[in-house]
């Protein structure tokens, strides 16, 4: 983890998007595309932070 506020904000956006999608779609139906659209980031940025949605889940 870094102290860069941009890095922290991106992780926060992804975690919030994941939690919201879990409430509506459930884990199995969530896709990386849904996550990046909801968090309004690009796919490359997602993979710079996490390997996959399971990796993101472990940070919660």
C-alpha distance matrix in Angstrom:
0.0 3.7 6.9 8.7 10.8 11.6 8.3 8.1 11.8 11.8 9.8 12.3 15.1 14.6 14.5 17.5 19.3 18.9 20.3 23.1 24.0 24.1 26.7 28.8 28.5 27.1 24.5 27.0 27.9 24.5 23.8 21.0 23.5 23.9 20.2 19.8 23.1 22.4 19.0 20.8 18.4 19.5 19.2 17.5 14.6 14.4 14.4 11.7 9.4 11.6 14.6 16.9 17.6 17.7 14.0 13.4 15.9 14.1 11.2 14.1
3.7 0.0 3.8 5.4 8.2 9.4 6.9 7.4 11.0 11.5 10.7 12.9 15.6 15.8 16.1 18.7 20.5 20.8 22.2 24.7 25.8 26.3 28.7 30.7 30.6 29.6 27.2 29.7 30.2 26.7 25.8 22.7 24.7 25.2 21.6 20.6 23.7 23.0 19.4 20.7 18.3 19.5 19.8 17.8 14.7 15.4 15.8 12.5 10.9 13.9 17.1 19.4 20.2 20.7 17.2 16.2 18.9 17.5 14.4 16.9
6.9 3.8 0.0 3.8 6.1 8.7 7.6 7.2 10.4 12.2 11.9 13.1 15.9 17.0 17.2 19.2 21.4 22.1 23.1 25.3 26.9 27.6 29.6 31.7 32.0 31.2 29.2 31.9 32.2 28.6 27.9 24.9 26.6 26.8 23.1 22.1 24.8 23.8 20.1 21.3 19.3 21.0 21.9 20.1 16.7 17.7 18.6 15.5 13.8 17.0 20.4 22.4 22.8 23.5 20.1 18.6 21.1 19.9 16.5 18.3
8.7 5.4 3.8 0.0 3.8 5.5 5.4 6.4 8.7 10.2 11.0 12.5 14.5 15.8 16.8 18.6 20.3 21.5 22.9 24.7 26.1 27.3 29.3 31.0 31.3 30.9 29.0 31.5 31.4 27.7 26.7 23.4 24.7 25.1 21.6 20.0 22.5 21.9 18.1 18.7 16.6 18.3 19.6 17.7 14.3 16.0 17.2 13.9 12.9 16.5 19.9 21.8 22.4 23.7 20.4 18.7 21.5 21.0 17.6 19.4
10.8 8.2 6.1 3.8 0.0 3.8 5.4 5.0 6.0 8.5 9.9 10.3 12.1 14.2 15.1 16.2 18.1 19.8 20.9 22.3 24.1 25.5 27.1 28.8 29.4 29.3 27.8 30.6 30.2 26.5 25.8 22.7 23.7 23.6 20.1 18.7 20.7 19.6 15.9 16.6 15.2 17.6 19.4 18.2 14.5 15.9 17.9 15.2 13.7 17.1 20.8 22.1 22.1 23.7 20.8 18.4 21.0 21.0 17.4 18.5
11.6 9.4 8.7 5.5 3.8 0.0 3.8 5.4 5.1 6.2 8.7 9.8 10.5 12.3 14.2 15.3 16.4 18.3 20.0 21.1 22.5 24.2 26.0 27.3 27.7 27.9 26.3 28.7 28.1 24.3 23.2 20.0 20.7 20.8 17.6 15.6 17.7 17.1 13.3 13.5 11.8 13.9 16.0 14.8 11.2 13.0 15.2 12.6 11.8 15.3 18.8 20.0 20.2 22.3 19.6 17.2 20.2 20.6 17.3 18.6
8.3 6.9 7.6 5.4 5.4 3.8 0.0 3.8 5.5 5.2 6.4 8.7 10.0 10.8 12.4 14.4 15.5 16.6 18.6 20.2 21.3 22.6 24.8 26.3 26.3 26.0 24.1 26.5 26.3 22.5 21.4 18.1 19.4 19.8 16.3 14.8 17.4 16.9 13.2 14.0 11.8 13.5 14.6 13.2 9.6 10.8 12.5 9.8 8.4 12.0 15.5 17.0 17.5 19.2 16.2 14.2 17.3 17.4 14.2 16.0
8.1 7.4 7.2 6.4 5.0 5.4 3.8 0.0 3.8 5.5 5.2 6.2 8.7 10.0 10.5 12.2 14.2 15.3 16.5 18.4 20.0 21.0 22.9 24.7 25.2 24.7 23.0 25.8 25.8 22.1 21.6 18.8 20.3 20.0 16.3 15.5 18.0 16.7 13.0 14.7 13.2 15.6 16.7 16.0 12.2 12.5 14.6 12.4 10.0 12.9 16.7 17.7 17.4 18.8 16.0 13.5 16.0 16.0 12.5 13.6
11.8 11.0 10.4 8.7 6.0 5.1 5.5 3.8 0.0 3.8 5.4 5.0 6.1 8.6 9.8 10.4 12.2 14.1 15.3 16.4 18.2 19.8 21.3 22.9 23.6 23.7 22.5 25.3 24.7 21.0 20.5 17.8 18.7 18.0 14.6 13.6 15.4 13.9 10.3 11.7 10.9 13.9 15.7 15.6 11.9 12.2 15.1 13.5 11.4 14.1 17.9 18.3 17.6 19.5 17.3 14.3 16.7 17.5 14.1 14.6
11.8 11.5 12.2 10.2 8.5 6.2 5.2 5.5 3.8 0.0 3.8 5.4 5.1 6.2 8.6 9.9 10.6 12.2 14.3 15.4 16.5 18.2 20.3 21.4 21.6 21.8 20.2 22.7 22.0 18.2 17.3 14.3 15.3 15.1 11.6 10.3 12.7 11.8 8.0 9.4 7.9 10.5 12.0 12.0 8.3 8.5 11.5 10.3 8.5 11.1 14.7 15.0 14.6 17.0 14.8 12.0 14.9 16.1 13.1 14.1
9.8 10.7 11.9 11.0 9.9 8.7 6.4 5.2 5.4 3.8 0.0 3.8 5.4 5.1 6.1 8.5 9.8 10.5 12.3 14.2 15.3 16.3 18.6 20.2 20.3 19.9 18.0 20.7 20.6 16.9 16.5 13.8 15.6 15.2 11.4 11.2 14.0 12.7 9.4 11.8 10.4 12.7 13.2 13.3 9.8 8.7 11.2 10.3 7.3 9.2 12.9 13.2 12.4 14.2 11.9 8.9 11.6 12.5 9.4 10.4
12.3 12.9 13.1 12.5 10.3 9.8 8.7 6.2 5.0 5.4 3.8 0.0 3.8 5.5 5.1 6.1 8.5 9.8 10.6 12.2 14.2 15.3 16.8 18.8 19.5 19.3 18.1 21.2 20.9 17.3 17.6 15.4 16.9 15.6 12.0 12.3 14.3 12.1 9.0 11.9 11.7 14.7 15.7 16.4 12.9 11.7 14.6 14.0 11.0 12.5 16.1 15.8 14.2 15.9 14.2 10.7 12.4 13.6 10.4 10.1
15.1 15.6 15.9 14.5 12.1 10.5 10.0 8.7 6.1 5.1 5.4 3.8 0.0 3.8 5.5 5.2 6.1 8.6 10.0 10.6 12.2 14.2 15.7 16.9 17.6 18.0 17.2 20.0 19.1 15.4 15.4 13.3 14.0 12.6 9.3 9.2 10.7 8.4 5.3 8.2 8.7 12.0 13.5 14.8 11.6 10.4 13.9 13.9 11.6 12.9 16.2 15.3 13.7 16.2 15.0 11.4 13.3 15.3 12.7 12.2
14.6 15.8 17.0 15.8 14.2 12.3 10.8 10.0 8.6 6.2 5.1 5.5 3.8 0.0 3.8 5.5 5.1 6.1 8.6 9.9 10.5 12.1 14.4 15.5 15.5 15.5 14.1 16.7 16.1 12.4 12.2 10.0 11.5 10.4 6.7 7.4 9.8 8.1 5.5 8.9 8.6 11.0 11.4 13.0 10.2 8.0 11.2 12.0 9.4 9.8 12.8 11.6 9.9 12.5 11.6 8.0 10.2 12.5 10.5 10.5
14.5 16.1 17.2 16.8 15.1 14.2 12.4 10.5 9.8 8.6 6.1 5.1 5.5 3.8 0.0 3.8 5.4 5.1 6.2 8.6 9.9 10.5 12.6 14.6 14.9 14.3 13.0 16.2 16.1 12.7 13.6 12.2 14.2 12.5 9.0 10.7 12.9 10.5 8.6 12.3 12.3 14.8 14.8 16.3 13.5 11.0 13.7 14.3 11.1 10.9 13.9 12.6 10.1 11.8 11.0 7.2 8.1 10.3 8.1 7.1
17.5 18.7 19.2 18.6 16.2 15.3 14.4 12.2 10.4 9.9 8.5 6.1 5.2 5.5 3.8 0.0 3.8 5.4 5.2 6.2 8.6 9.9 10.9 12.8 14.0 14.1 13.8 17.1 16.4 13.2 14.5 13.6 14.8 12.3 9.4 11.2 12.2 9.0 7.8 11.6 12.7 15.7 16.4 18.3 15.6 13.4 16.5 17.3 14.4 14.4 17.3 15.6 12.9 14.8 14.5 10.8 11.1 13.6 11.5 9.6
19.3 20.5 21.4 20.3 18.1 16.4 15.5 14.2 12.2 10.6 9.8 8.5 6.1 5.1 5.4 3.8 0.0 3.8 5.5 5.2 6.1 8.5 10.0 10.9 11.5 12.3 12.0 14.9 13.6 10.2 11.2 10.5 11.3 8.6 5.9 8.2 8.9 5.7 5.7 9.4 10.9 13.5 14.0 16.5 14.3 11.9 15.2 16.6 14.2 13.9 16.3 14.1 11.3 13.9 14.3 10.7 11.3 14.5 13.1 11.7
18.9 20.8 22.1 21.5 19.8 18.3 16.6 15.3 14.1 12.2 10.5 9.8 8.6 6.1 5.1 5.4 3.8 0.0 3.8 5.5 5.2 6.0 8.7 10.1 10.0 9.6 8.7 11.8 11.3 8.1 9.7 9.5 11.3 8.9 6.3 9.5 11.0 8.6 8.7 12.4 13.1 15.0 14.5 17.0 15.1 12.0 14.6 16.4 13.7 12.4 14.3 11.7 8.5 10.6 11.5 8.1 7.9 11.4 10.8 9.3
20.3 22.2 23.1 22.9 20.9 20.0 18.6 16.5 15.3 14.3 12.3 10.6 10.0 8.6 6.2 5.2 5.5 3.8 0.0 3.8 5.5 5.1 6.5 9.0 10.0 9.4 9.5 13.1 12.9 10.4 12.8 13.2 14.8 12.0 9.9 13.0 13.9 10.8 11.2 14.9 16.1 18.4 18.3 20.6 18.5 15.5 18.1 19.6 16.6 15.5 17.5 15.0 11.5 12.7 13.7 10.4 9.1 12.2 11.5 8.8
23.1 24.7 25.3 24.7 22.3 21.1 20.2 18.4 16.4 15.4 14.2 12.2 10.6 9.9 8.6 6.2 5.2 5.5 3.8 0.0 3.8 5.4 5.3 6.7 8.6 9.5 10.7 13.8 12.6 10.4 12.8 13.6 14.2 10.8 9.6 12.6 12.4 9.0 10.4 13.8 15.8 18.3 18.6 21.3 19.4 16.7 19.6 21.4 18.8 17.8 19.8 17.0 13.6 15.5 16.7 13.4 12.5 15.8 15.1 12.5
24.0 25.8 26.9 26.1 24.1 22.5 21.3 20.0 18.2 16.5 15.3 14.2 12.2 10.5 9.9 8.6 6.1 5.2 5.5 3.8 0.0 3.8 5.3 5.2 5.5 6.7 7.9 10.5 8.9 6.7 9.5 10.9 11.6 8.2 7.8 11.3 11.2 8.7 10.8 13.8 15.5 17.3 17.0 20.1 18.8 15.7 18.4 20.7 18.4 16.9 18.2 15.1 11.6 13.7 15.6 12.7 11.8 15.5 15.6 13.6
24.1 26.3 27.6 27.3 25.5 24.2 22.6 21.0 19.8 18.2 16.3 15.3 14.2 12.1 10.5 9.9 8.5 6.0 5.1 5.4 3.8 0.0 3.8 5.5 5.5 4.4 5.6 9.0 8.7 7.4 10.8 12.6 14.1 11.1 10.4 14.1 14.6 12.2 13.8 17.1 18.4 20.0 19.3 22.1 20.7 17.4 19.5 21.8 19.2 17.2 18.3 15.0 11.3 12.4 14.7 12.2 10.2 13.7 14.3 12.0
26.7 28.7 29.6 29.3 27.1 26.0 24.8 22.9 21.3 20.3 18.6 16.8 15.7 14.4 12.6 10.9 10.0 8.7 6.5 5.3 5.3 3.8 0.0 3.8 6.1 6.3 8.9 11.8 11.1 10.4 13.9 15.8 16.8 13.3 13.0 16.5 16.3 13.4 15.3 18.6 20.4 22.5 22.2 25.1 23.6 20.4 22.9 25.0 22.3 20.7 22.0 18.8 15.0 16.1 18.2 15.6 13.5 16.8 17.1 14.2
28.8 30.7 31.7 31.0 28.8 27.3 26.3 24.7 22.9 21.4 20.2 18.8 16.9 15.5 14.6 12.8 10.9 10.1 9.0 6.7 5.2 5.5 3.8 0.0 3.8 6.2 9.4 11.3 9.6 9.4 12.8 15.1 15.4 11.8 12.6 15.9 15.0 12.6 15.3 18.1 20.2 21.9 21.6 24.9 23.8 20.8 23.3 25.8 23.5 21.8 22.8 19.4 15.8 17.4 19.8 17.3 15.7 19.2 19.7 17.2
28.5 30.6 32.0 31.3 29.4 27.7 26.3 25.2 23.6 21.6 20.3 19.5 17.6 15.5 14.9 14.0 11.5 10.0 10.0 8.6 5.5 5.5 6.1 3.8 0.0 3.8 6.8 7.9 5.8 6.4 9.9 12.9 13.4 10.3 11.5 15.0 14.5 12.9 15.6 18.2 19.8 20.9 20.0 23.4 22.7 19.5 21.5 24.4 22.4 20.2 20.7 17.0 13.6 15.2 18.1 16.0 14.5 18.2 19.2 17.2
27.1 29.6 31.2 30.9 29.3 27.9 26.0 24.7 23.7 21.8 19.9 19.3 18.0 15.5 14.3 14.1 12.3 9.6 9.4 9.5 6.7 4.4 6.3 6.2 3.8 0.0 3.8 5.7 5.8 6.6 10.4 13.2 14.7 12.1 12.5 16.2 16.5 14.9 16.9 19.9 21.0 22.0 20.7 23.7 23.0 19.4 21.1 23.9 21.6 19.0 19.2 15.6 12.1 12.8 15.9 14.3 12.1 15.5 17.0 15.1
24.5 27.2 29.2 29.0 27.8 26.3 24.1 23.0 22.5 20.2 18.0 18.1 17.2 14.1 13.0 13.8 12.0 8.7 9.5 10.7 7.9 5.6 8.9 9.4 6.8 3.8 0.0 3.8 5.5 5.4 8.7 11.1 13.5 11.6 11.4 15.0 16.2 14.9 16.4 19.4 19.8 20.4 18.7 21.3 20.7 17.0 18.2 21.0 18.8 15.9 15.8 12.2 8.7 9.1 12.4 11.3 9.2 12.5 14.5 13.2
27.0 29.7 31.9 31.5 30.6 28.7 26.5 25.8 25.3 22.7 20.7 21.2 20.0 16.7 16.2 17.1 14.9 11.8 13.1 13.8 10.5 9.0 11.8 11.3 7.9 5.7 3.8 0.0 3.8 5.7 8.2 11.3 13.4 12.2 12.8 16.2 17.2 16.7 18.5 21.0 21.2 21.3 19.1 21.9 21.9 18.2 18.9 22.2 20.4 17.2 16.4 12.6 9.9 10.3 13.9 13.6 11.9 15.0 17.3 16.5
27.9 30.2 32.2 31.4 30.2 28.1 26.3 25.8 24.7 22.0 20.6 20.9 19.1 16.1 16.1 16.4 13.6 11.3 12.9 12.6 8.9 8.7 11.1 9.6 5.8 5.8 5.5 3.8 0.0 3.8 6.4 10.0 11.1 9.5 11.1 14.3 14.6 14.3 16.7 18.8 19.5 19.6 17.7 20.9 21.1 17.7 18.8 22.2 20.7 18.0 17.4 13.6 10.9 12.5 15.7 14.8 13.7 17.2 18.9 18.0
24.5 26.7 28.6 27.7 26.5 24.3 22.5 22.1 21.0 18.2 16.9 17.3 15.4 12.4 12.7 13.2 10.2 8.1 10.4 10.4 6.7 7.4 10.4 9.4 6.4 6.6 5.4 5.7 3.8 0.0 3.8 6.9 8.3 6.5 7.4 10.8 11.5 11.1 13.1 15.4 15.9 16.2 14.5 17.7 17.5 14.1 15.6 18.8 17.3 14.8 14.7 11.0 8.1 10.5 13.2 11.7 11.3 15.0 16.2 15.5
23.8 25.8 27.9 26.7 25.8 23.2 21.4 21.6 20.5 17.3 16.5 17.6 15.4 12.2 13.6 14.5 11.2 9.7 12.8 12.8 9.5 10.8 13.9 12.8 9.9 10.4 8.7 8.2 6.4 3.8 0.0 3.8 5.2 5.2 6.4 8.8 10.0 10.8 12.4 14.0 13.9 13.5 11.4 14.6 15.1 11.8 13.0 16.5 15.6 13.3 12.8 9.3 7.6 10.8 12.9 11.8 12.5 15.9 16.9 17.0
21.0 22.7 24.9 23.4 22.7 20.0 18.1 18.8 17.8 14.3 13.8 15.4 13.3 10.0 12.2 13.6 10.5 9.5 13.2 13.6 10.9 12.6 15.8 15.1 12.9 13.2 11.1 11.3 10.0 6.9 3.8 0.0 3.8 5.4 5.0 6.2 8.5 9.8 10.4 11.7 10.8 10.1 7.8 10.9 11.3 8.1 9.5 12.9 12.3 10.4 10.4 7.5 6.7 10.4 11.5 10.3 12.1 15.1 15.6 16.2
23.5 24.7 26.6 24.7 23.7 20.7 19.4 20.3 18.7 15.3 15.6 16.9 14.0 11.5 14.2 14.8 11.3 11.3 14.8 14.2 11.6 14.1 16.8 15.4 13.4 14.7 13.5 13.4 11.1 8.3 5.2 3.8 0.0 3.8 5.4 5.3 6.1 8.5 9.9 10.2 9.9 9.0 7.6 11.3 12.0 9.7 11.6 14.8 14.7 13.5 13.7 11.1 10.5 14.2 15.2 13.7 15.5 18.7 18.8 19.2
23.9 25.2 26.8 25.1 23.6 20.8 19.8 20.0 18.0 15.1 15.2 15.6 12.6 10.4 12.5 12.3 8.6 8.9 12.0 10.8 8.2 11.1 13.3 11.8 10.3 12.1 11.6 12.2 9.5 6.5 5.2 5.4 3.8 0.0 3.8 5.6 5.2 6.1 8.5 9.6 10.6 11.0 10.4 14.1 13.9 11.4 13.9 16.8 16.0 14.7 15.5 12.5 10.7 14.3 15.7 13.5 14.6 18.1 18.1 17.7
20.2 21.6 23.1 21.6 20.1 17.6 16.3 16.3 14.6 11.6 11.4 12.0 9.3 6.7 9.0 9.4 5.9 6.3 9.9 9.6 7.8 10.4 13.0 12.6 11.5 12.5 11.4 12.8 11.1 7.4 6.4 5.0 5.4 3.8 0.0 3.8 5.5 5.2 6.0 8.2 8.6 9.7 9.2 12.4 11.4 8.6 11.5 14.0 12.7 11.7 13.1 10.6 8.7 12.3 13.0 10.3 11.9 15.2 14.7 14.6
19.8 20.6 22.1 20.0 18.7 15.6 14.8 15.5 13.6 10.3 11.2 12.3 9.2 7.4 10.7 11.2 8.2 9.5 13.0 12.6 11.3 14.1 16.5 15.9 15.0 16.2 15.0 16.2 14.3 10.8 8.8 6.2 5.3 5.6 3.8 0.0 3.8 5.5 5.1 5.6 5.2 6.0 6.4 9.6 8.7 7.0 10.2 12.3 11.9 11.8 13.4 11.7 10.9 14.6 14.6 12.2 14.5 17.5 16.5 16.9
23.1 23.7 24.8 22.5 20.7 17.7 17.4 18.0 15.4 12.7 14.0 14.3 10.7 9.8 12.9 12.2 8.9 11.0 13.9 12.4 11.2 14.6 16.3 15.0 14.5 16.5 16.2 17.2 14.6 11.5 10.0 8.5 6.1 5.2 5.5 3.8 0.0 3.8 5.5 4.9 6.7 7.9 9.1 12.5 11.9 10.7 13.9 15.9 15.5 15.6 17.1 15.1 13.9 17.6 18.0 15.4 17.3 20.5 19.5 19.3
22.4 23.0 23.8 21.9 19.6 17.1 16.9 16.7 13.9 11.8 12.7 12.1 8.4 8.1 10.5 9.0 5.7 8.6 10.8 9.0 8.7 12.2 13.4 12.6 12.9 14.9 14.9 16.7 14.3 11.1 10.8 9.8 8.5 6.1 5.2 5.5 3.8 0.0 3.8 5.4 8.1 10.5 11.8 14.9 13.4 11.8 15.3 17.1 15.9 15.9 17.9 15.7 13.7 17.2 17.6 14.5 15.8 19.1 17.9 17.1
19.0 19.4 20.1 18.1 15.9 13.3 13.2 13.0 10.3 8.0 9.4 9.0 5.3 5.5 8.6 7.8 5.7 8.7 11.2 10.4 10.8 13.8 15.3 15.3 15.6 16.9 16.4 18.5 16.7 13.1 12.4 10.4 9.9 8.5 6.0 5.1 5.5 3.8 0.0 3.8 5.6 8.8 10.6 13.0 10.7 9.6 13.3 14.3 13.0 13.8 16.4 14.9 13.4 16.7 16.3 13.0 15.0 17.8 16.0 15.6
20.8 20.7 21.3 18.7 16.6 13.5 14.0 14.7 11.7 9.4 11.8 11.9 8.2 8.9 12.3 11.6 9.4 12.4 14.9 13.8 13.8 17.1 18.6 18.1 18.2 19.9 19.4 21.0 18.8 15.4 14.0 11.7 10.2 9.6 8.2 5.6 4.9 5.4 3.8 0.0 3.8 6.9 9.7 12.1 10.3 10.3 13.9 14.8 14.4 15.6 17.9 16.8 15.9 19.4 18.9 16.0 18.4 21.1 19.3 19.3
18.4 18.3 19.3 16.6 15.2 11.8 11.8 13.2 10.9 7.9 10.4 11.7 8.7 8.6 12.3 12.7 10.9 13.1 16.1 15.8 15.5 18.4 20.4 20.2 19.8 21.0 19.8 21.2 19.5 15.9 13.9 10.8 9.9 10.6 8.6 5.2 6.7 8.1 5.6 3.8 0.0 3.8 6.8 8.5 6.6 7.2 10.7 11.3 11.4 13.0 15.3 14.8 14.7 18.2 17.1 14.6 17.6 19.9 18.1 18.9
19.5 19.5 21.0 18.3 17.6 13.9 13.5 15.6 13.9 10.5 12.7 14.7 12.0 11.0 14.8 15.7 13.5 15.0 18.4 18.3 17.3 20.0 22.5 21.9 20.9 22.0 20.4 21.3 19.6 16.2 13.5 10.1 9.0 11.0 9.7 6.0 7.9 10.5 8.8 6.9 3.8 0.0 3.8 5.5 5.4 6.6 9.1 10.1 11.4 12.6 14.1 13.9 14.6 18.1 17.2 15.4 18.6 20.8 19.5 20.7
19.2 19.8 21.9 19.6 19.4 16.0 14.6 16.7 15.7 12.0 13.2 15.7 13.5 11.4 14.8 16.4 14.0 14.5 18.3 18.6 17.0 19.3 22.2 21.6 20.0 20.7 18.7 19.1 17.7 14.5 11.4 7.8 7.6 10.4 9.2 6.4 9.1 11.8 10.6 9.7 6.8 3.8 0.0 3.8 5.4 5.1 6.4 8.7 10.2 10.4 11.1 10.8 12.1 15.6 14.8 13.7 16.9 19.0 18.3 19.9
17.5 17.8 20.1 17.7 18.2 14.8 13.2 16.0 15.6 12.0 13.3 16.4 14.8 13.0 16.3 18.3 16.5 17.0 20.6 21.3 20.1 22.1 25.1 24.9 23.4 23.7 21.3 21.9 20.9 17.7 14.6 10.9 11.3 14.1 12.4 9.6 12.5 14.9 13.0 12.1 8.5 5.5 3.8 0.0 3.8 5.4 5.2 6.2 8.9 10.0 10.7 11.7 13.8 16.8 15.2 14.6 18.2 19.6 18.7 20.8
14.6 14.7 16.7 14.3 14.5 11.2 9.6 12.2 11.9 8.3 9.8 12.9 11.6 10.2 13.5 15.6 14.3 15.1 18.5 19.4 18.8 20.7 23.6 23.8 22.7 23.0 20.7 21.9 21.1 17.5 15.1 11.3 12.0 13.9 11.4 8.7 11.9 13.4 10.7 10.3 6.6 5.4 5.4 3.8 0.0 3.8 5.4 5.0 6.6 8.8 10.8 11.9 13.3 16.2 14.2 12.9 16.6 17.9 16.3 18.3
14.4 15.4 17.7 16.0 15.9 13.0 10.8 12.5 12.2 8.5 8.7 11.7 10.4 8.0 11.0 13.4 11.9 12.0 15.5 16.7 15.7 17.4 20.4 20.8 19.5 19.4 17.0 18.2 17.7 14.1 11.8 8.1 9.7 11.4 8.6 7.0 10.7 11.8 9.6 10.3 7.2 6.6 5.1 5.4 3.8 0.0 3.8 5.4 5.4 6.1 8.1 8.4 9.5 12.5 10.9 9.5 13.1 14.7 13.6 15.5
14.4 15.8 18.6 17.2 17.9 15.2 12.5 14.6 15.1 11.5 11.2 14.6 13.9 11.2 13.7 16.5 15.2 14.6 18.1 19.6 18.4 19.5 22.9 23.3 21.5 21.1 18.2 18.9 18.8 15.6 13.0 9.5 11.6 13.9 11.5 10.2 13.9 15.3 13.3 13.9 10.7 9.1 6.4 5.2 5.4 3.8 0.0 3.8 5.2 5.0 5.6 7.2 9.8 12.1 10.2 10.2 13.8 14.8 14.3 16.8
11.7 12.5 15.5 13.9 15.2 12.6 9.8 12.4 13.5 10.3 10.3 14.0 13.9 12.0 14.3 17.3 16.6 16.4 19.6 21.4 20.7 21.8 25.0 25.8 24.4 23.9 21.0 22.2 22.2 18.8 16.5 12.9 14.8 16.8 14.0 12.3 15.9 17.1 14.3 14.8 11.3 10.1 8.7 6.2 5.0 5.4 3.8 0.0 3.8 6.0 7.8 10.3 12.6 14.5 11.8 11.6 15.4 15.7 14.5 17.3
9.4 10.9 13.8 12.9 13.7 11.8 8.4 10.0 11.4 8.5 7.3 11.0 11.6 9.4 11.1 14.4 14.2 13.7 16.6 18.8 18.4 19.2 22.3 23.5 22.4 21.6 18.8 20.4 20.7 17.3 15.6 12.3 14.7 16.0 12.7 11.9 15.5 15.9 13.0 14.4 11.4 11.4 10.2 8.9 6.6 5.4 5.2 3.8 0.0 3.8 7.1 9.1 10.6 12.2 9.1 8.4 12.2 12.4 10.7 13.6
11.6 13.9 17.0 16.5 17.1 15.3 12.0 12.9 14.1 11.1 9.2 12.5 12.9 9.8 10.9 14.4 13.9 12.4 15.5 17.8 16.9 17.2 20.7 21.8 20.2 19.0 15.9 17.2 18.0 14.8 13.3 10.4 13.5 14.7 11.7 11.8 15.6 15.9 13.8 15.6 13.0 12.6 10.4 10.0 8.8 6.1 5.0 6.0 3.8 0.0 3.8 5.5 7.4 8.6 5.8 6.0 9.6 10.0 9.5 12.4
14.6 17.1 20.4 19.9 20.8 18.8 15.5 16.7 17.9 14.7 12.9 16.1 16.2 12.8 13.9 17.3 16.3 14.3 17.5 19.8 18.2 18.3 22.0 22.8 20.7 19.2 15.8 16.4 17.4 14.7 12.8 10.4 13.7 15.5 13.1 13.4 17.1 17.9 16.4 17.9 15.3 14.1 11.1 10.7 10.8 8.1 5.6 7.8 7.1 3.8 0.0 3.8 7.2 7.9 5.9 7.8 10.8 11.1 11.8 14.7
16.9 19.4 22.4 21.8 22.1 20.0 17.0 17.7 18.3 15.0 13.2 15.8 15.3 11.6 12.6 15.6 14.1 11.7 15.0 17.0 15.1 15.0 18.8 19.4 17.0 15.6 12.2 12.6 13.6 11.0 9.3 7.5 11.1 12.5 10.6 11.7 15.1 15.7 14.9 16.8 14.8 13.9 10.8 11.7 11.9 8.4 7.2 10.3 9.1 5.5 3.8 0.0 3.8 5.4 5.3 6.6 8.9 10.3 11.6 13.6
17.6 20.2 22.8 22.4 22.1 20.2 17.5 17.4 17.6 14.6 12.4 14.2 13.7 9.9 10.1 12.9 11.3 8.5 11.5 13.6 11.6 11.3 15.0 15.8 13.6 12.1 8.7 9.9 10.9 8.1 7.6 6.7 10.5 10.7 8.7 10.9 13.9 13.7 13.4 15.9 14.7 14.6 12.1 13.8 13.3 9.5 9.8 12.6 10.6 7.4 7.2 3.8 0.0 3.8 5.3 4.9 6.2 8.8 10.1 11.2
17.7 20.7 23.5 23.7 23.7 22.3 19.2 18.8 19.5 17.0 14.2 15.9 16.2 12.5 11.8 14.8 13.9 10.6 12.7 15.5 13.7 12.4 16.1 17.4 15.2 12.8 9.1 10.3 12.5 10.5 10.8 10.4 14.2 14.3 12.3 14.6 17.6 17.2 16.7 19.4 18.2 18.1 15.6 16.8 16.2 12.5 12.1 14.5 12.2 8.6 7.9 5.4 3.8 0.0 3.8 5.3 5.0 6.4 9.1 10.4
14.0 17.2 20.1 20.4 20.8 19.6 16.2 16.0 17.3 14.8 11.9 14.2 15.0 11.6 11.0 14.5 14.3 11.5 13.7 16.7 15.6 14.7 18.2 19.8 18.1 15.9 12.4 13.9 15.7 13.2 12.9 11.5 15.2 15.7 13.0 14.6 18.0 17.6 16.3 18.9 17.1 17.2 14.8 15.2 14.2 10.9 10.2 11.8 9.1 5.8 5.9 5.3 5.3 3.8 0.0 3.8 5.4 5.3 7.0 9.5
13.4 16.2 18.6 18.7 18.4 17.2 14.2 13.5 14.3 12.0 8.9 10.7 11.4 8.0 7.2 10.8 10.7 8.1 10.4 13.4 12.7 12.2 15.6 17.3 16.0 14.3 11.3 13.6 14.8 11.7 11.8 10.3 13.7 13.5 10.3 12.2 15.4 14.5 13.0 16.0 14.6 15.4 13.7 14.6 12.9 9.5 10.2 11.6 8.4 6.0 7.8 6.6 4.9 5.3 3.8 0.0 3.8 5.4 5.4 7.2
15.9 18.9 21.1 21.5 21.0 20.2 17.3 16.0 16.7 14.9 11.6 12.4 13.3 10.2 8.1 11.1 11.3 7.9 9.1 12.5 11.8 10.2 13.5 15.7 14.5 12.1 9.2 11.9 13.7 11.3 12.5 12.1 15.5 14.6 11.9 14.5 17.3 15.8 15.0 18.4 17.6 18.6 16.9 18.2 16.6 13.1 13.8 15.4 12.2 9.6 10.8 8.9 6.2 5.0 5.4 3.8 0.0 3.8 5.4 5.6
14.1 17.5 19.9 21.0 21.0 20.6 17.4 16.0 17.5 16.1 12.5 13.6 15.3 12.5 10.3 13.6 14.5 11.4 12.2 15.8 15.5 13.7 16.8 19.2 18.2 15.5 12.5 15.0 17.2 15.0 15.9 15.1 18.7 18.1 15.2 17.5 20.5 19.1 17.8 21.1 19.9 20.8 19.0 19.6 17.9 14.7 14.8 15.7 12.4 10.0 11.1 10.3 8.8 6.4 5.3 5.4 3.8 0.0 3.8 5.5
11.2 14.4 16.5 17.6 17.4 17.3 14.2 12.5 14.1 13.1 9.4 10.4 12.7 10.5 8.1 11.5 13.1 10.8 11.5 15.1 15.6 14.3 17.1 19.7 19.2 17.0 14.5 17.3 18.9 16.2 16.9 15.6 18.8 18.1 14.7 16.5 19.5 17.9 16.0 19.3 18.1 19.5 18.3 18.7 16.3 13.6 14.3 14.5 10.7 9.5 11.8 11.6 10.1 9.1 7.0 5.4 5.4 3.8 0.0 3.8
14.1 16.9 18.3 19.4 18.5 18.6 16.0 13.6 14.6 14.1 10.4 10.1 12.2 10.5 7.1 9.6 11.7 9.3 8.8 12.5 13.6 12.0 14.2 17.2 17.2 15.1 13.2 16.5 18.0 15.5 17.0 16.2 19.2 17.7 14.6 16.9 19.3 17.1 15.6 19.3 18.9 20.7 19.9 20.8 18.3 15.5 16.8 17.3 13.6 12.4 14.7 13.6 11.2 10.4 9.5 7.2 5.6 5.5 3.8 0.0
